């Protein structure tokens, strides 16, 4: 175990490899951010439709024409039935506690991924700057 820790410490001790690992982590978190944005968009779109159904005076369409189709987002396959939910059925889904909690959890995951990505990018900038300064300062030093 000590040998593994020693080798790993030597390998990670090189700043260029450490910055490279940070770049890879930033790309992974960018993918996490993108993947968490999709459910937030789907739920926000559904929530907006539910608000239109709950307040019929704010829309010109009839309640029966306001629908959400999960098939158009790729959540369900195209041949799934019923993929489309309209009117009062959609409103009853939107009023459930599970729908509201899921929406908030997806937003929390999206914000968490965004904050992590900003922190990683800040660290990449600082580590790259420090690496460049150490390289530059090391040129003038003779041991």
C-alpha positions in Angstrom: 0.0 0.0 0.0 2.8 2.3 0.8 4.4 1.7 -2.6 1.1 2.6 -4.3 0.7 5.8 -2.3 4.3 6.7 -3.0 4.0 6.1 -6.8 0.7 7.9 -6.9 2.1 10.8 -5.0 5.1 11.1 -7.3 2.8 11.0 -10.4 0.3 13.5 -9.0 3.2 15.7 -7.8 3.9 17.0 -11.2 1.9 20.1 -11.7 1.2 19.5 -15.4 -0.4 16.2 -14.7 -2.4 17.6 -11.9 -3.7 20.4 -14.1 -4.5 17.8 -16.8 -6.6 15.8 -14.3 -8.4 19.0 -13.3 -9.2 19.7 -17.0 -10.7 16.2 -17.3 -12.8 16.7 -14.2 -14.0 20.0 -15.5 -15.1 18.4 -18.8 -16.9 15.6 -16.8 -18.7 18.2 -14.7 -19.6 20.2 -17.8 -21.3 17.0 -19.1 -23.1 16.6 -15.7 -24.3 20.2 -16.0 -25.6 19.7 -19.5 -27.3 16.4 -18.5 -28.9 18.1 -15.5 -30.2 21.0 -17.6 -32.4 18.7 -19.7 -34.7 17.5 -16.9 -34.9 21.1 -15.5 -36.1 22.3 -19.0 -38.7 19.5 -19.2 -40.1 20.1 -15.8 -40.1 23.9 -16.3 -42.0 23.5 -19.5 -44.5 21.2 -17.9 -44.8 23.5 -14.9 -45.5 26.5 -17.2 -48.3 24.5 -18.9 -49.8 23.6 -15.5 -49.8 27.3 -14.5 -51.7 28.1 -17.7 -54.2 25.4 -16.9 -54.6 26.6 -13.3 -55.1 30.2 -14.4 -57.2 30.0 -17.6 -57.7 33.7 -17.8 -54.0 34.2 -18.7 -54.2 32.1 -21.9 -56.4 32.2 -25.0 -56.4 28.4 -25.5 -59.0 26.1 -23.9 -57.9 23.9 -21.0 -58.3 20.7 -23.1 -55.8 21.9 -25.7 -53.0 22.6 -23.2 -50.9 19.4 -23.2 -47.5 18.1 -22.4 -46.1 15.2 -24.4 -43.2 13.3 -22.8 -42.4 11.7 -26.1 -41.2 14.9 -27.7 -38.5 15.2 -25.0 -37.2 11.7 -25.5 -38.4 10.6 -22.1 -40.7 8.0 -23.6 -40.4 6.2 -26.9 -42.6 7.5 -29.8 -44.9 4.4 -29.8 -45.7 4.8 -26.1 -49.3 5.5 -25.2 -50.4 7.6 -23.4 -47.4 9.9 -23.9 -49.6 13.0 -24.1 -51.3 14.4 -21.0 -53.8 17.2 -21.3 -56.1 19.4 -19.3 -57.2 18.4 -15.8 -55.2 15.2 -15.9 -52.0 17.3 -16.3 -53.1 19.6 -13.6 -53.7 16.7 -11.2 -50.2 15.5 -11.9 -48.7 18.9 -11.3 -50.4 19.2 -7.9 -48.8 16.1 -6.5 -46.1 16.5 -4.0 -43.8 14.2 -5.9 -43.9 16.5 -9.0 -43.0 19.6 -6.9 -40.2 17.8 -5.0 -38.7 16.4 -8.2 -38.7 19.8 -9.8 -36.8 21.3 -6.8 -34.4 18.4 -6.7 -33.5 18.8 -10.4 -32.9 22.5 -9.8 -30.7 21.8 -6.8 -28.7 19.3 -8.9 -28.4 21.8 -11.8 -27.2 24.6 -9.5 -24.8 22.3 -7.6 -23.2 21.1 -10.9 -22.9 24.8 -12.0 -21.3 25.8 -8.8 -18.9 22.9 -8.9 -18.0 23.7 -12.5 -17.3 27.4 -11.7 -15.1 26.2 -8.8 -13.2 23.8 -11.0 -12.7 26.5 -13.7 -11.4 28.9 -11.0 -9.0 26.3 -9.7 -7.8 25.5 -13.3 -7.1 29.2 -13.9 -5.2 29.6 -10.6 -3.3 26.3 -11.0 -2.3 27.2 -14.5 -1.1 30.7 -13.5 0.9 29.2 -10.6 2.4 26.6 -12.8 3.4 29.3 -15.3 4.9 31.5 -12.6 6.9 28.7 -11.1 8.2 27.7 -14.5 9.2 31.4 -15.2 10.8 31.9 -11.8 12.6 28.5 -12.0 14.5 29.6 -15.1 16.5 32.2 -13.2 17.3 30.0 -10.2 20.5 28.0 -10.3 20.9 25.2 -7.8 
